[in-house]
Amino acid sequence: MKTIFKKIAAGLVLSSALLPAQAQEFRTSYFMQTSNFRHQMNPALIDAPYVSFPFMGNINVGATGNMGYKNFIYKLEGNPLYDQTTFMSPTVSASDFLGGLHDKNRADIYVNYNLFSVGFRGFKGMNVVELNLRSNTNITLPYELFEFAKTTGAREHYDLSQFGGRSQNYFEFAIGHAHNIGKKVRVGAKAKFLLGAAYFDIGANQFDATLNQDEWKIQTDGQMNLAYFGYTPELGKGVAVDLGVTYKPIENLTISA
């Protein structure tokens, strides 16, 4: 039973650690003139016709938090075939692994999946119509969860009550326009209509795990809120507006805001 709990804890830890590896993808493409989706950060950068369909379009994954890839993946010395290992390896000491963590370990994951978009010329400038699925997920994992995964059996009692998570997912329909003002300035604007797709919020007031020779016991007291499109009438709706400008004072230099 201890082995099962240990595998569950390790899997939860690893799944939260691997996503941040892709955090810089969207920010990098923002500076690439050939990227059709730069307008998602600045609507003034709607500058070329294009068409995008599901599975052929754009997906951006970003992450922030106080833990990351290097907290869980370690360099493996002396093996010519495999040069990396996980924190669960006996070659990684508990003190080295746990020393890099916090009482509350946080990961925030953001996903923007373009379902459809088209850019076209018209109205004395460039225009775009797009539909995106966006997701914002926040996870909090307590220090003792990682301690439990790494040192199961060293203690009898673990307090995991700081565990929690929240995910907001919504559809975003946007219409944008950009045009030049003179030779150096370009302005853009985008109107967005938002429709909630799914939401959940989970937290624990009590989450105690006791494992010894006589008993394996888990005591929990928590709550979960769940809503999704088509079932929960009050799931959110909203609107938003993006404004952007670029200024090109000299050749090969563009200032963007």
C-alpha positions as CSV (number, residue, x, y, z in Angstrom):
1,M,0.0,0.0,0.0
2,K,2.9,2.4,0.8
3,T,4.3,1.7,-2.7
4,I,1.0,2.6,-4.3
5,F,0.7,5.9,-2.4
6,K,4.3,6.6,-3.2
7,K,3.7,6.1,-7.0
8,I,0.6,8.4,-6.9
9,A,2.5,11.1,-5.1
10,A,5.5,10.9,-7.5
11,G,3.2,11.0,-10.6
12,L,1.4,14.1,-9.3
13,V,4.8,15.8,-8.6
14,L,6.2,15.0,-12.1
15,S,3.1,16.0,-13.9
16,S,3.3,19.4,-12.3
17,A,7.0,19.8,-13.1
18,L,7.1,18.9,-16.8
19,L,4.8,21.5,-18.2
20,P,6.9,24.6,-17.3
21,A,9.6,23.4,-19.8
22,Q,7.6,25.0,-22.7
23,A,7.1,28.4,-21.0
24,Q,9.1,30.5,-23.4
25,E,7.6,29.3,-26.7
26,F,5.0,32.1,-27.2
27,R,7.3,34.9,-26.0
28,T,10.0,33.8,-28.5
29,S,7.7,33.7,-31.5
30,Y,6.5,37.2,-30.7
31,F,9.8,38.5,-32.0
32,M,9.7,36.5,-35.2
33,Q,8.3,38.5,-38.1
34,T,7.1,35.3,-39.9
35,S,4.8,34.4,-37.0
36,N,1.2,34.9,-37.9
37,F,0.1,34.9,-34.3
38,R,2.1,37.8,-32.8
39,H,-1.2,39.8,-32.8
40,Q,-2.3,37.8,-29.8
41,M,0.1,39.9,-27.7
42,N,-0.1,43.1,-29.7
43,P,-3.0,43.7,-32.2
44,A,-0.9,46.2,-34.1
45,L,1.0,43.2,-35.4
46,I,-1.8,42.0,-37.7
47,D,0.3,42.4,-40.8
48,A,-0.2,39.5,-43.3
49,P,-3.1,37.4,-44.7
50,Y,-3.3,33.8,-43.4
51,V,-5.8,31.0,-42.6
52,S,-5.6,28.6,-39.6
53,F,-7.7,25.5,-38.9
54,P,-7.9,23.1,-35.9
55,F,-4.8,20.8,-35.7
56,M,-3.0,23.0,-38.2
57,G,-2.9,26.2,-36.2
58,N,-1.2,27.5,-33.1
59,I,-1.0,26.3,-29.5
60,N,0.9,28.1,-26.8
61,V,1.8,26.8,-23.4
62,G,3.3,28.9,-20.7
63,A,4.1,28.4,-17.0
64,T,5.2,30.3,-14.0
65,G,5.7,29.3,-10.4
66,N,8.3,28.8,-7.7
67,M,9.3,25.3,-8.9
68,G,10.4,24.1,-12.3
69,Y,12.1,21.4,-14.4
70,K,15.4,21.6,-12.5
71,N,13.8,20.8,-9.2
72,F,12.8,17.3,-10.4
73,I,15.3,16.3,-13.2
74,Y,18.9,15.8,-12.3
75,K,22.1,15.1,-14.2
76,L,23.2,11.5,-14.0
77,E,26.9,11.0,-13.8
78,G,28.8,8.1,-15.2
79,N,26.2,6.6,-17.5
80,P,27.0,6.9,-21.3
81,L,23.4,6.1,-22.4
82,Y,21.3,8.2,-20.0
83,D,22.5,11.5,-18.7
84,Q,19.4,12.5,-16.7
85,T,17.3,11.0,-13.9
86,T,14.4,12.0,-11.7
87,F,14.3,13.1,-8.1
88,M,13.1,9.5,-7.2
89,S,16.5,8.0,-8.2
90,P,18.5,6.8,-5.2
91,T,21.5,8.7,-6.6
92,V,19.6,12.0,-5.6
93,S,19.6,12.5,-1.9
94,A,16.5,13.6,0.0
95,S,18.3,16.7,1.3
96,D,19.4,17.9,-2.2
97,F,15.8,17.4,-3.6
98,L,13.8,18.8,-0.6
99,G,16.2,21.6,0.0
100,G,15.1,23.3,-3.2
101,L,11.4,23.3,-2.4
102,H,9.1,25.6,-0.5
103,D,6.3,25.1,2.1
104,K,3.8,25.9,-0.7
105,N,5.0,24.9,-4.2
106,R,3.0,26.7,-6.9
107,A,2.7,26.1,-10.6
108,D,0.6,28.3,-12.9
109,I,-0.1,26.9,-16.4
110,Y,-1.5,28.8,-19.3
111,V,-2.8,27.4,-22.6
112,N,-4.0,29.2,-25.7
113,Y,-5.3,26.9,-28.5
114,N,-6.3,28.5,-31.7
115,L,-9.3,26.7,-33.1
116,F,-9.8,28.9,-36.2
117,S,-8.5,32.2,-37.5
118,V,-8.2,34.1,-40.7
119,G,-6.3,37.3,-41.5
120,F,-7.3,39.4,-44.5
121,R,-6.8,42.8,-46.1
122,G,-9.6,45.4,-46.0
123,F,-10.9,48.6,-44.4
124,K,-7.5,50.3,-45.3
125,G,-5.5,47.8,-43.2
126,M,-5.3,44.2,-42.0
127,N,-8.0,42.4,-40.2
128,V,-8.3,39.1,-38.2
129,V,-11.2,37.0,-37.0
130,E,-10.3,34.2,-34.6
131,L,-11.7,31.6,-32.2
132,N,-9.5,30.4,-29.3
133,L,-9.8,28.0,-26.4
134,R,-8.0,29.4,-23.4
135,S,-7.1,27.8,-20.1
136,N,-5.6,29.1,-16.9
137,T,-4.7,26.5,-14.2
138,N,-3.2,27.1,-10.8
139,I,-1.9,24.3,-8.6
140,T,-0.5,24.4,-5.1
141,L,1.4,21.4,-3.7
142,P,2.6,21.2,-0.1
143,Y,6.2,20.4,0.9
144,E,5.1,17.3,2.7
145,L,3.7,15.8,-0.5
146,F,7.2,15.8,-2.0
147,E,8.7,14.6,1.3
148,F,6.2,11.7,1.3
149,A,7.1,10.8,-2.3
150,K,10.8,10.8,-1.6
151,T,11.1,9.4,1.9
152,T,8.0,7.2,2.4
153,G,8.4,5.3,5.6
154,A,10.7,7.8,7.3
155,R,7.7,9.3,9.1
156,E,4.3,8.0,10.1
157,H,2.2,11.1,9.6
158,Y,2.1,13.6,6.7
159,D,0.0,16.8,6.5
160,L,-1.0,17.5,2.9
161,S,-3.8,20.0,3.7
162,Q,-2.2,22.8,1.6
163,F,-3.0,20.9,-1.6
164,G,-5.3,22.8,-4.0
165,G,-6.0,23.7,-7.6
166,R,-8.1,25.9,-9.8
167,S,-8.8,25.9,-13.6
168,Q,-10.6,28.4,-15.7
169,N,-11.3,27.5,-19.3
170,Y,-13.2,29.7,-21.8
171,F,-13.8,30.3,-25.5
172,E,-12.6,33.6,-26.9
173,F,-14.0,35.0,-30.1
174,A,-12.0,38.0,-31.4
175,I,-12.2,40.6,-34.2
176,G,-9.2,42.8,-34.8
177,H,-8.0,45.5,-37.1
178,A,-4.6,47.2,-37.7
179,H,-3.4,50.0,-40.0
180,N,-0.5,52.3,-40.5
181,I,-0.4,56.0,-39.5
182,G,2.3,57.5,-41.6
183,K,5.4,55.5,-42.3
184,K,6.6,54.8,-38.8
185,V,3.5,54.2,-36.6
186,R,1.1,51.3,-36.7
187,V,-1.9,50.9,-34.4
188,G,-4.2,48.0,-33.8
189,A,-7.3,47.1,-31.7
190,K,-9.1,43.8,-31.0
191,A,-12.6,43.2,-29.5
192,K,-13.0,39.9,-27.6
193,F,-16.2,38.1,-26.6
194,L,-15.7,35.5,-23.9
195,L,-17.8,32.4,-23.1
196,G,-17.1,30.1,-20.1
197,A,-16.3,26.5,-21.1
198,A,-15.4,24.8,-17.8
199,Y,-14.3,25.7,-14.2
200,F,-13.2,23.8,-11.2
201,D,-11.8,24.7,-7.8
202,I,-10.6,22.1,-5.3
203,G,-9.1,22.5,-1.9
204,A,-8.5,20.6,1.4
205,N,-9.1,21.9,4.9
206,Q,-7.7,18.6,6.2
207,F,-5.6,16.0,4.4
208,D,-3.7,13.7,6.8
209,A,-2.0,10.5,5.8
210,T,-0.9,8.0,8.5
211,L,1.1,5.0,7.5
212,N,2.7,2.6,10.0
213,Q,2.9,-1.1,10.8
214,D,-0.6,-1.2,12.3
215,E,-2.7,1.0,9.9
216,W,-2.7,3.0,6.7
217,K,-5.2,5.8,7.1
218,I,-6.1,8.9,5.2
219,Q,-8.4,11.6,6.7
220,T,-9.7,14.3,4.4
221,D,-12.0,17.3,4.6
222,G,-12.3,19.3,1.5
223,Q,-14.5,20.9,-1.2
224,M,-14.7,21.0,-4.9
225,N,-16.7,23.4,-7.2
226,L,-17.3,22.4,-10.8
227,A,-19.1,24.1,-13.7
228,Y,-19.1,23.5,-17.4
229,F,-20.7,24.7,-20.6
230,G,-24.2,23.4,-21.3
231,Y,-24.9,22.4,-17.7
232,T,-24.2,25.4,-15.5
233,P,-26.4,28.4,-16.6
234,E,-24.4,31.0,-14.6
235,L,-21.0,30.1,-16.2
236,G,-19.4,33.4,-17.0
237,K,-19.6,35.6,-20.1
238,G,-17.6,38.7,-20.7
239,V,-15.9,41.1,-23.1
240,A,-12.4,42.5,-23.4
241,V,-10.5,45.0,-25.6
242,D,-6.8,44.9,-26.6
243,L,-5.0,48.0,-27.9
244,G,-1.5,48.0,-29.4
245,V,0.9,50.3,-31.2
246,T,4.3,49.9,-32.9
247,Y,6.8,52.6,-33.8
248,K,9.7,52.2,-36.2
249,P,12.1,55.1,-35.7
250,I,14.9,53.6,-37.8
251,E,15.4,50.6,-40.2
252,N,15.6,47.3,-38.3
253,L,14.3,48.7,-35.0
254,T,10.6,48.4,-34.0
255,I,9.3,49.5,-30.6
256,S,6.1,47.7,-29.6
257,A,3.6,48.4,-26.8
